[in-house]
Amino acid sequence: MKMVGYLSLGYPTLERSLEMADVYIEGGCNAVEISIPSPNPCYEKETIKTWMQEAYAAEADYEVYFNAIEGIKKRHPDREVYTMVYQEVFDMVTPQRYADFCVQAGVDCVISANLTKESIDALDEKAVSRCSFGSFILDPKRLNNCLKPGGLIYMQTKPFPGQTALPGYETLGDVIQYMRDLGITRPIYCGGGIQSPADVKGVKEAGADGFFVGTAMISLAKDLDKLRREIYEYKAAAAD
């Protein structure tokens, strides 16, 4: 099972976030998910929203971030790089520029929850892979998107607050099996709620192809040695 380390680019500083990317990969992460700073990351939890806004306040030139991501890919050409981005970033740099950046930097997948048709078309025109979102409550629209060709599927590990799992599909394993039986063949990566190696084992047993680790790791930004040890433990849980 593959491991993806989440990185809030520019937090706590651009330099430290780049060091963290190297530690992620040295520790065994198969890929890094890099969030592009934004002044209004409306779908994020308060912690991540603050990180992204602080990074944007410190550096608002997106070419700086694009160059940084390209540098990560050049240093680690055998690892995948995903960008998590909001539509307003496309608005500020133009969809065509963002698509060109993805091609130039070798971005493997774009993760976004609010892209416009124009932005999606710009990525598709350049054959840039896009993520789809799964649904623990088996939302038909999301399942239909997952049946289409594309990149990885970002799957929640548990129902969101206020959601109720469907009878017979109360566990992550039930949901993933339903998706496979439906004919969804794209890789399913689970994120959100993974806070320990034990959570990783649960995701693996459910049949996921990969998993994301995020806030649990970024909180260790000031202690890279401890961060490295944590990554080893999570990676070991994925291999067991």
C-alpha positions in Angstrom: 0.0 0.0 0.0 1.4 3.4 -1.0 1.9 6.2 1.4 1.4 9.9 0.6 2.7 12.7 2.8 0.7 15.9 2.9 2.7 19.1 2.7 1.3 22.7 3.2 3.8 24.4 1.0 5.2 27.5 2.6 4.4 26.5 6.2 6.0 27.1 8.6 8.4 28.6 6.0 9.0 27.7 2.4 12.4 26.4 3.2 11.2 24.2 6.0 8.4 22.8 4.0 10.8 21.8 1.3 13.0 20.1 3.9 9.9 18.2 5.1 9.2 17.0 1.5 12.7 15.5 1.4 12.2 13.8 4.8 8.9 12.4 3.7 10.5 10.8 0.6 13.6 9.7 2.4 11.3 8.0 5.0 9.6 6.0 2.4 6.7 8.0 1.1 5.7 7.0 -2.4 4.3 10.5 -3.1 3.8 13.9 -1.7 0.6 15.9 -1.8 1.4 19.6 -1.9 -1.2 22.2 -1.1 -0.7 25.5 -3.0 -1.2 28.4 -0.6 -4.5 30.3 -1.0 -6.0 33.4 0.6 -9.4 31.6 1.0 -9.1 27.8 1.3 -12.7 27.4 2.1 -13.0 23.7 2.4 -10.2 23.1 4.8 -10.3 22.5 8.5 -9.3 25.5 10.5 -5.7 24.3 11.2 -4.9 23.7 7.5 -6.7 26.9 6.5 -4.5 28.9 8.8 -1.4 27.3 7.5 -2.3 28.0 3.9 -3.3 31.6 4.6 -0.1 32.3 6.6 2.0 30.9 3.7 0.1 33.1 1.2 0.6 36.2 3.4 4.4 35.5 3.4 4.6 34.8 -0.3 1.9 35.5 -2.9 4.0 34.9 -6.0 2.8 31.6 -7.4 5.8 31.3 -9.7 7.9 30.8 -6.5 5.7 27.9 -5.5 5.8 26.4 -9.0 9.6 26.5 -9.0 9.7 24.9 -5.6 7.5 22.0 -6.7 9.5 21.5 -9.8 12.6 21.3 -7.7 11.0 18.6 -5.5 10.2 16.6 -8.6 13.7 17.0 -10.0 15.3 15.9 -6.7 13.0 12.9 -6.5 12.1 11.9 -10.1 11.0 8.4 -9.0 8.3 9.7 -6.6 4.9 11.1 -7.5 3.8 14.7 -6.8 0.2 15.7 -6.4 -0.9 19.3 -6.1 -4.0 20.3 -4.0 -5.2 23.6 -5.3 -8.2 25.9 -5.3 -9.9 27.5 -8.2 -8.8 31.0 -7.1 -5.2 30.0 -7.8 -6.2 29.2 -11.4 -8.0 32.5 -11.5 -4.9 34.4 -10.5 -2.4 32.6 -12.8 -4.9 31.5 -15.5 -5.9 27.9 -16.1 -3.5 27.6 -19.1 -0.6 28.6 -16.9 -1.4 26.1 -14.2 -1.8 23.3 -16.8 1.5 24.3 -18.4 3.2 24.3 -14.9 1.9 20.7 -14.3 3.4 19.5 -17.5 6.7 21.3 -17.0 7.1 20.2 -13.4 5.9 16.6 -14.0 2.9 16.9 -11.6 1.3 13.4 -11.4 -2.2 14.4 -10.3 -4.2 17.5 -9.4 -6.5 17.4 -6.4 -9.2 20.0 -6.2 -12.8 20.2 -5.1 -14.0 23.4 -6.8 -12.5 23.7 -10.3 -14.6 25.3 -13.1 -15.2 23.7 -16.4 -12.6 26.1 -18.0 -9.9 24.9 -15.6 -10.8 21.3 -16.0 -10.7 21.6 -19.8 -7.3 23.3 -19.5 -5.9 20.3 -17.5 -7.6 17.8 -19.8 -6.2 19.5 -22.9 -2.7 19.0 -21.5 -3.5 15.4 -20.4 -2.9 16.3 -16.7 -4.4 13.7 -14.4 -7.2 14.8 -12.1 -8.3 13.2 -8.8 -11.9 12.2 -8.2 -13.6 12.0 -4.8 -15.1 8.9 -3.4 -18.1 8.9 -1.0 -18.5 6.9 2.2 -22.3 7.2 1.8 -22.0 6.1 -1.8 -23.2 9.3 -3.4 -24.3 8.3 -7.0 -22.8 11.4 -8.6 -19.4 10.8 -7.0 -19.5 7.2 -7.9 -20.2 8.0 -11.5 -17.2 10.4 -11.6 -15.1 7.6 -10.1 -16.1 5.3 -13.0 -14.7 7.7 -15.5 -11.0 7.6 -16.6 -8.7 9.7 -14.3 -6.2 9.7 -11.6 -6.5 8.4 -8.0 -9.7 8.4 -6.0 -9.5 10.4 -2.7 -11.6 8.4 -0.3 -12.8 9.6 3.2 -12.0 7.0 5.9 -15.3 7.6 7.7 -18.6 9.5 7.2 -18.4 13.2 7.6 -20.2 14.8 10.6 -23.9 14.6 9.9 -23.6 11.8 7.4 -25.0 8.3 8.1 -23.5 5.2 6.4 -26.0 3.1 4.3 -27.2 -0.1 5.9 -24.9 -2.9 5.0 -22.1 -0.5 4.2 -21.1 0.8 7.6 -17.3 0.0 7.3 -14.6 1.3 5.0 -14.1 -2.2 3.7 -17.8 -2.5 2.8 -17.7 0.8 0.9 -14.5 0.0 -1.1 -15.8 -3.5 -2.0 -19.0 -2.0 -3.3 -17.0 0.5 -5.4 -14.9 -2.4 -6.9 -18.0 -4.5 -7.5 -19.5 -1.5 -9.3 -16.5 -1.6 -11.7 -14.4 1.2 -10.3 -10.8 0.2 -11.1 -8.9 3.4 -10.3 -6.6 3.4 -7.3 -8.3 4.3 -4.0 -6.3 6.4 -1.5 -7.8 7.1 1.9 -7.3 10.3 3.8 -8.7 12.2 6.8 -8.8 10.5 10.2 -5.5 8.7 9.8 -3.7 9.6 13.1 -1.7 6.5 13.9 0.0 3.4 12.5 -3.1 1.4 13.7 -5.3 3.5 11.5 -3.0 2.7 8.6 -3.4 -1.0 9.2 -7.2 -0.6 9.2 -7.1 1.2 5.9 -5.0 -1.6 4.4 -7.3 -4.3 5.7 -10.2 -2.4 4.1 -8.6 -2.8 0.7 -7.3 0.6 -0.1 -4.4 1.1 -2.5 -2.8 4.0 -0.6 -3.3 6.5 2.2 -2.6 10.1 3.0 -1.0 11.4 6.2 -1.3 15.1 6.9 -1.8 17.2 10.0 -0.2 14.5 12.2 3.0 15.0 10.3 3.0 18.8 9.8 2.7 19.3 13.5 6.2 17.9 13.7 7.7 20.5 11.4 10.0 21.8 14.1 11.5 18.3 14.8 12.6 16.7 11.6 14.2 13.7 13.3 10.9 12.9 15.1 9.1 13.4 11.8 11.4 10.9 10.1 10.8 8.3 12.9 7.0 8.8 12.6 7.1 8.3 8.9 9.1 5.0 9.3 6.4 3.8 11.7 3.5 4.6 9.4 5.4 3.1 6.4 6.0 -0.1 8.4 2.3 -0.4 9.2 1.5 -0.2 5.5 4.0 -3.0 4.7 2.8 -5.4 7.4 
